[in-house]
Amino acid sequence: MQFSSLFVSLLLSTAVVAKGGNKTKAVTDKSICKEMAQLTKLVSLAANETKLADKTKNNATKIASIQAKASEAATQLTTMESNATLVSTCAVISAAETTKDDCRTMSKLEKLIATAANETKLAEKTKNNATKIASFKEKATAAQTELDTMMSNTTLVDACTAITSAKEASKSDSQKAAASASSSSAAASSTSATTTSGASFLNAGTGLLSTIFLVVAGVTMV
């Protein structure tokens, strides 16, 4: 459960840093680590002549441009990697992102298997095409094998359970907040309506008194 708590906390935590001119931009650990990953990918690409030639279609100008950018990236990457805390944080974030992706995969596999086991849904999805049904069931069989392998990883299963619980709790809190806001709004509207009604009554009363006063004044003058 300690891993799960760390994982959920990691997904929700954000560090804010001021950047550039008159604007303040939110920078998270995840965004910094993403930048590191992109720099690493660029440096690796520049160092792999085969992939570089394939990506640029062996265009000398493009190759030179990528290598120049990779040189700058390598310098920046070296500076970032000298920060042990950052490197450690990125390793945890990378593991968390991988886990989150695995949880999504498990969910998709479960849905695929469930559909294959439901004759009615399967017929609707494939428009009752025998060939498509057979193909779908074949995919479901392969999906079951993959799911069994993933489910054998208890750490992954615990993490996925923690994520699901956190999402449900967040959804519940949001619904409660929305209901509370709606209730407050309704109460405010009711108070406003009562105040307006009272004010209208007061204005009407004032108007009536003014009319009576004018009538009395007119009679007196006559």
C-alpha atoms as a printed R data frame, in Angstrom:
    type eleno elety resid chain resno       x       y       z
1   ATOM     1    CA   MET     A     1   0.000   0.000   0.000
2   ATOM     2    CA   GLN     A     2   2.980   2.296   0.531
3   ATOM     3    CA   PHE     A     3   3.804   2.065  -3.179
4   ATOM     4    CA   SER     A     4   0.186   2.787  -4.067
5   ATOM     5    CA   SER     A     5   0.092   5.874  -1.835
6   ATOM     6    CA   LEU     A     6   3.312   7.174  -3.368
7   ATOM     7    CA   PHE     A     7   1.971   6.520  -6.844
8   ATOM     8    CA   VAL     A     8  -1.327   8.322  -6.261
9   ATOM     9    CA   SER     A     9   0.426  11.225  -4.539
10  ATOM    10    CA   LEU     A    10   2.806  11.507  -7.465
11  ATOM    11    CA   LEU     A    11  -0.043  11.826  -9.937
12  ATOM    12    CA   LEU     A    12  -1.632  14.630  -7.942
13  ATOM    13    CA   SER     A    13   1.460  16.629  -6.933
14  ATOM    14    CA   THR     A    14   2.461  19.783  -8.811
15  ATOM    15    CA   ALA     A    15   5.336  22.204  -8.407
16  ATOM    16    CA   VAL     A    16   4.823  25.742  -9.713
17  ATOM    17    CA   VAL     A    17   7.728  27.810 -10.993
18  ATOM    18    CA   ALA     A    18   7.687  31.315 -12.479
19  ATOM    19    CA   LYS     A    19   9.042  31.445 -15.997
20  ATOM    20    CA   GLY     A    20   9.561  34.071 -18.663
21  ATOM    21    CA   GLY     A    21   8.647  37.763 -18.944
22  ATOM    22    CA   ASN     A    22   5.346  38.791 -17.465
23  ATOM    23    CA   LYS     A    23   3.811  35.337 -17.601
24  ATOM    24    CA   THR     A    24   3.862  32.633 -14.949
25  ATOM    25    CA   LYS     A    25   3.837  29.089 -16.277
26  ATOM    26    CA   ALA     A    26   3.075  26.010 -14.223
27  ATOM    27    CA   VAL     A    27   5.989  23.590 -14.388
28  ATOM    28    CA   THR     A    28   5.552  20.109 -12.971
29  ATOM    29    CA   ASP     A    29   8.118  17.432 -12.239
30  ATOM    30    CA   LYS     A    30   6.439  15.476 -15.009
31  ATOM    31    CA   SER     A    31   7.003  18.243 -17.563
32  ATOM    32    CA   ILE     A    32  10.692  18.530 -16.655
33  ATOM    33    CA   CYS     A    33  11.139  14.769 -16.882
34  ATOM    34    CA   LYS     A    34   9.314  14.775 -20.201
35  ATOM    35    CA   GLU     A    35  11.800  17.349 -21.461
36  ATOM    36    CA   MET     A    36  14.675  15.148 -20.294
37  ATOM    37    CA   ALA     A    37  13.170  12.175 -22.111
38  ATOM    38    CA   GLN     A    38  12.849  14.205 -25.313
39  ATOM    39    CA   LEU     A    39  16.457  15.388 -25.051
40  ATOM    40    CA   THR     A    40  17.625  11.814 -24.479
41  ATOM    41    CA   LYS     A    41  15.622  10.638 -27.480
42  ATOM    42    CA   LEU     A    42  17.135  13.358 -29.675
43  ATOM    43    CA   VAL     A    43  20.697  12.553 -28.589
44  ATOM    44    CA   SER     A    44  20.089   8.830 -29.176
45  ATOM    45    CA   LEU     A    45  18.670   9.508 -32.626
46  ATOM    46    CA   ALA     A    46  21.673  11.599 -33.631
47  ATOM    47    CA   ALA     A    47  24.005   8.830 -32.469
48  ATOM    48    CA   ASN     A    48  22.207   6.170 -34.513
49  ATOM    49    CA   GLU     A    49  23.205   6.647 -38.151
50  ATOM    50    CA   THR     A    50  20.691   4.122 -39.471
51  ATOM    51    CA   LYS     A    51  17.690   5.673 -37.706
52  ATOM    52    CA   LEU     A    52  18.920   9.171 -38.501
53  ATOM    53    CA   ALA     A    53  19.221   8.400 -42.206
54  ATOM    54    CA   ASP     A    54  15.789   6.774 -42.173
55  ATOM    55    CA   LYS     A    55  14.123   9.709 -40.396
56  ATOM    56    CA   THR     A    56  15.700  12.332 -42.652
57  ATOM    57    CA   LYS     A    57  15.508  10.186 -45.804
58  ATOM    58    CA   ASN     A    58  19.284  10.553 -45.845
59  ATOM    59    CA   ASN     A    59  19.045  14.311 -46.420
60  ATOM    60    CA   ALA     A    60  22.449  15.766 -45.497
61  ATOM    61    CA   THR     A    61  21.033  19.166 -44.505
62  ATOM    62    CA   LYS     A    62  18.440  17.644 -42.182
63  ATOM    63    CA   ILE     A    63  21.017  15.272 -40.707
64  ATOM    64    CA   ALA     A    64  23.344  18.183 -39.936
65  ATOM    65    CA   SER     A    65  20.468  20.131 -38.364
66  ATOM    66    CA   ILE     A    66  19.474  17.250 -36.086
67  ATOM    67    CA   GLN     A    67  23.085  16.629 -35.073
68  ATOM    68    CA   ALA     A    68  23.511  20.324 -34.196
69  ATOM    69    CA   LYS     A    69  20.359  20.257 -32.064
70  ATOM    70    CA   ALA     A    70  21.513  17.013 -30.471
71  ATOM    71    CA   SER     A    71  24.811  18.627 -29.520
72  ATOM    72    CA   GLU     A    72  22.974  21.388 -27.649
73  ATOM    73    CA   ALA     A    73  20.610  18.832 -26.157
74  ATOM    74    CA   ALA     A    74  23.519  16.752 -24.864
75  ATOM    75    CA   THR     A    75  24.920  19.764 -23.009
76  ATOM    76    CA   GLN     A    76  21.539  20.557 -21.462
77  ATOM    77    CA   LEU     A    77  20.973  16.905 -20.616
78  ATOM    78    CA   THR     A    78  24.331  16.632 -18.860
79  ATOM    79    CA   THR     A    79  23.400  19.592 -16.659
80  ATOM    80    CA   MET     A    80  20.008  18.122 -15.805
81  ATOM    81    CA   GLU     A    81  21.426  14.668 -15.092
82  ATOM    82    CA   SER     A    82  23.897  16.166 -12.630
83  ATOM    83    CA   ASN     A    83  20.896  16.784 -10.369
84  ATOM    84    CA   ALA     A    84  20.568  13.467  -8.523
85  ATOM    85    CA   THR     A    85  17.203  14.420  -7.027
86  ATOM    86    CA   LEU     A    86  15.778  15.199 -10.454
87  ATOM    87    CA   VAL     A    87  17.078  11.947 -11.917
88  ATOM    88    CA   SER     A    88  15.587   9.979  -9.021
89  ATOM    89    CA   THR     A    89  12.252  11.781  -9.340
90  ATOM    90    CA   CYS     A    90  12.120  11.147 -13.075
91  ATOM    91    CA   ALA     A    91  12.781   7.456 -12.521
92  ATOM    92    CA   VAL     A    92   9.795   7.267 -10.176
93  ATOM    93    CA   ILE     A    93   7.607   9.281 -12.566
94  ATOM    94    CA   SER     A    94   8.621   7.065 -15.468
95  ATOM    95    CA   ALA     A    95   7.651   3.992 -13.460
96  ATOM    96    CA   ALA     A    96   4.348   5.627 -12.505
97  ATOM    97    CA   GLU     A    97   3.549   6.517 -16.122
98  ATOM    98    CA   THR     A    98   4.384   2.982 -17.223
99  ATOM    99    CA   THR     A    99   2.140   1.597 -14.502
100 ATOM   100    CA   LYS     A   100  -0.693   3.907 -15.524
101 ATOM   101    CA   ASP     A   101  -0.345   2.754 -19.139
102 ATOM   102    CA   ASP     A   102  -0.378  -0.875 -17.990
103 ATOM   103    CA   CYS     A   103  -3.577  -0.243 -16.029
104 ATOM   104    CA   ARG     A   104  -5.226   1.197 -19.140
105 ATOM   105    CA   THR     A   105  -4.100  -1.850 -21.112
106 ATOM   106    CA   MET     A   106  -5.548  -4.192 -18.486
107 ATOM   107    CA   SER     A   107  -8.850  -2.332 -18.605
108 ATOM   108    CA   LYS     A   108  -9.013  -2.617 -22.408
109 ATOM   109    CA   LEU     A   109  -8.169  -6.322 -22.294
110 ATOM   110    CA   GLU     A   110 -10.891  -6.933 -19.710
111 ATOM   111    CA   LYS     A   111 -13.464  -5.129 -21.876
112 ATOM   112    CA   LEU     A   112 -12.394  -7.117 -24.938
113 ATOM   113    CA   ILE     A   113 -12.700 -10.418 -23.083
114 ATOM   114    CA   ALA     A   114 -16.069  -9.435 -21.586
115 ATOM   115    CA   THR     A   115 -17.440  -8.516 -25.019
116 ATOM   116    CA   ALA     A   116 -16.267 -11.826 -26.502
117 ATOM   117    CA   ALA     A   117 -18.041 -13.687 -23.696
118 ATOM   118    CA   ASN     A   118 -21.296 -11.787 -24.264
119 ATOM   119    CA   GLU     A   119 -22.994 -13.272 -27.332
120 ATOM   120    CA   THR     A   120 -25.494 -10.403 -27.633
121 ATOM   121    CA   LYS     A   121 -22.887  -7.630 -27.480
122 ATOM   122    CA   LEU     A   122 -20.553  -9.581 -29.741
123 ATOM   123    CA   ALA     A   123 -23.282 -10.009 -32.371
124 ATOM   124    CA   GLU     A   124 -24.076  -6.279 -32.209
125 ATOM   125    CA   LYS     A   125 -20.433  -5.251 -32.464
126 ATOM   126    CA   THR     A   126 -19.697  -7.532 -35.422
127 ATOM   127    CA   LYS     A   127 -23.146  -7.152 -37.011
128 ATOM   128    CA   ASN     A   128 -23.424 -10.911 -36.528
129 ATOM   129    CA   ASN     A   129 -20.687 -11.547 -39.095
130 ATOM   130    CA   ALA     A   130 -19.341 -15.061 -38.464
131 ATOM   131    CA   THR     A   131 -15.844 -14.224 -39.724
132 ATOM   132    CA   LYS     A   132 -15.605 -11.125 -37.528
133 ATOM   133    CA   ILE     A   133 -16.961 -13.039 -34.535
134 ATOM   134    CA   ALA     A   134 -14.316 -15.743 -34.953
135 ATOM   135    CA   SER     A   135 -11.591 -13.107 -35.323
136 ATOM   136    CA   PHE     A   136 -12.819 -11.240 -32.238
137 ATOM   137    CA   LYS     A   137 -12.857 -14.407 -30.132
138 ATOM   138    CA   GLU     A   138  -9.342 -15.226 -31.299
139 ATOM   139    CA   LYS     A   139  -8.183 -11.790 -30.164
140 ATOM   140    CA   ALA     A   140  -9.980 -12.315 -26.856
141 ATOM   141    CA   THR     A   141  -8.092 -15.577 -26.302
142 ATOM   142    CA   ALA     A   142  -4.779 -13.803 -26.845
143 ATOM   143    CA   ALA     A   143  -5.992 -10.965 -24.617
144 ATOM   144    CA   GLN     A   144  -6.776 -13.417 -21.818
145 ATOM   145    CA   THR     A   145  -3.236 -14.793 -21.943
146 ATOM   146    CA   GLU     A   146  -1.775 -11.284 -21.794
147 ATOM   147    CA   LEU     A   147  -4.143 -10.274 -18.991
148 ATOM   148    CA   ASP     A   148  -3.265 -13.358 -16.927
149 ATOM   149    CA   THR     A   149   0.413 -12.442 -17.184
150 ATOM   150    CA   MET     A   150  -0.249  -8.864 -16.081
151 ATOM   151    CA   MET     A   151  -2.565  -9.964 -13.260
152 ATOM   152    CA   SER     A   152   0.211 -12.164 -11.866
153 ATOM   153    CA   ASN     A   153   2.044  -8.933 -11.004
154 ATOM   154    CA   THR     A   154   0.476  -8.172  -7.617
155 ATOM   155    CA   THR     A   155   2.277  -4.823  -7.363
156 ATOM   156    CA   LEU     A   156   0.700  -3.726 -10.638
157 ATOM   157    CA   VAL     A   157  -2.743  -4.957  -9.579
158 ATOM   158    CA   ASP     A   158  -2.470  -3.077  -6.254
159 ATOM   159    CA   ALA     A   159  -1.399   0.094  -8.064
160 ATOM   160    CA   CYS     A   160  -4.295  -0.137 -10.527
161 ATOM   161    CA   THR     A   161  -6.713  -0.660  -7.646
162 ATOM   162    CA   ALA     A   162  -5.288   2.416  -5.908
163 ATOM   163    CA   ILE     A   163  -5.692   4.504  -9.073
164 ATOM   164    CA   THR     A   164  -9.293   3.390  -9.534
165 ATOM   165    CA   SER     A   165 -10.092   4.140  -5.876
166 ATOM   166    CA   ALA     A   166  -8.496   7.584  -6.140
167 ATOM   167    CA   LYS     A   167 -10.504   8.391  -9.277
168 ATOM   168    CA   GLU     A   168 -13.760   7.261  -7.663
169 ATOM   169    CA   ALA     A   169 -13.013   9.288  -4.528
170 ATOM   170    CA   SER     A   170 -12.184  12.343  -6.640
171 ATOM   171    CA   LYS     A   171 -15.388  11.901  -8.646
172 ATOM   172    CA   SER     A   172 -17.415  11.559  -5.449
173 ATOM   173    CA   ASP     A   173 -15.817  14.698  -3.979
174 ATOM   174    CA   SER     A   174 -16.530  16.620  -7.190
175 ATOM   175    CA   GLN     A   175 -20.177  15.537  -7.139
176 ATOM   176    CA   LYS     A   176 -20.512  16.547  -3.478
177 ATOM   177    CA   ALA     A   177 -18.891  19.913  -4.206
178 ATOM   178    CA   ALA     A   178 -21.211  20.469  -7.166
179 ATOM   179    CA   ALA     A   179 -24.256  19.542  -5.068
180 ATOM   180    CA   SER     A   180 -23.110  21.868  -2.288
181 ATOM   181    CA   ALA     A   181 -22.544  24.709  -4.755
182 ATOM   182    CA   SER     A   182 -25.966  24.100  -6.301
183 ATOM   183    CA   SER     A   183 -27.583  24.112  -2.856
184 ATOM   184    CA   SER     A   184 -25.796  27.335  -1.906
185 ATOM   185    CA   SER     A   185 -26.825  28.920  -5.189
186 ATOM   186    CA   ALA     A   186 -30.444  27.898  -4.652
187 ATOM   187    CA   ALA     A   187 -30.381  29.299  -1.114
188 ATOM   188    CA   ALA     A   188 -28.852  32.544  -2.369
189 ATOM   189    CA   SER     A   189 -31.503  32.800  -5.090
190 ATOM   190    CA   SER     A   190 -34.244  32.178  -2.531
191 ATOM   191    CA   THR     A   191 -32.832  34.863  -0.233
192 ATOM   192    CA   SER     A   192 -32.527  37.253  -3.159
193 ATOM   193    CA   ALA     A   193 -36.124  36.560  -4.203
194 ATOM   194    CA   THR     A   194 -37.349  37.156  -0.650
195 ATOM   195    CA   THR     A   195 -35.378  40.390  -0.419
196 ATOM   196    CA   THR     A   196 -36.664  41.543  -3.804
197 ATOM   197    CA   SER     A   197 -40.230  40.661  -2.823
198 ATOM   198    CA   GLY     A   198 -39.872  42.578   0.424
199 ATOM   199    CA   ALA     A   199 -38.375  45.552  -1.382
200 ATOM   200    CA   SER     A   200 -41.191  45.509  -3.935
201 ATOM   201    CA   PHE     A   201 -43.765  45.423  -1.150
202 ATOM   202    CA   LEU     A   202 -41.996  48.309   0.589
203 ATOM   203    CA   ASN     A   203 -41.854  50.318  -2.629
204 ATOM   204    CA   ALA     A   204 -45.521  49.631  -3.256
205 ATOM   205    CA   GLY     A   205 -46.362  50.712   0.269
206 ATOM   206    CA   THR     A   206 -44.274  53.846  -0.069
207 ATOM   207    CA   GLY     A   207 -45.950  54.649  -3.367
208 ATOM   208    CA   LEU     A   208 -49.401  54.216  -1.827
209 ATOM   209    CA   LEU     A   209 -48.540  56.483   1.094
210 ATOM   210    CA   SER     A   210 -47.199  59.109  -1.305
211 ATOM   211    CA   THR     A   211 -50.423  59.017  -3.300
212 ATOM   212    CA   ILE     A   212 -52.547  59.362  -0.150
213 ATOM   213    CA   PHE     A   213 -50.365  62.255   0.991
214 ATOM   214    CA   LEU     A   214 -50.826  64.060  -2.325
215 ATOM   215    CA   VAL     A   215 -54.587  63.529  -2.258
216 ATOM   216    CA   VAL     A   216 -54.828  64.842   1.300
217 ATOM   217    CA   ALA     A   217 -52.646  67.815   0.392
218 ATOM   218    CA   GLY     A   218 -54.855  68.576  -2.591
219 ATOM   219    CA   VAL     A   219 -58.038  68.453  -0.535
220 ATOM   220    CA   THR     A   220 -56.506  70.718   2.095
221 ATOM   221    CA   MET     A   221 -55.521  73.276  -0.548
222 ATOM   222    CA   VAL     A   222 -59.052  73.311  -1.916
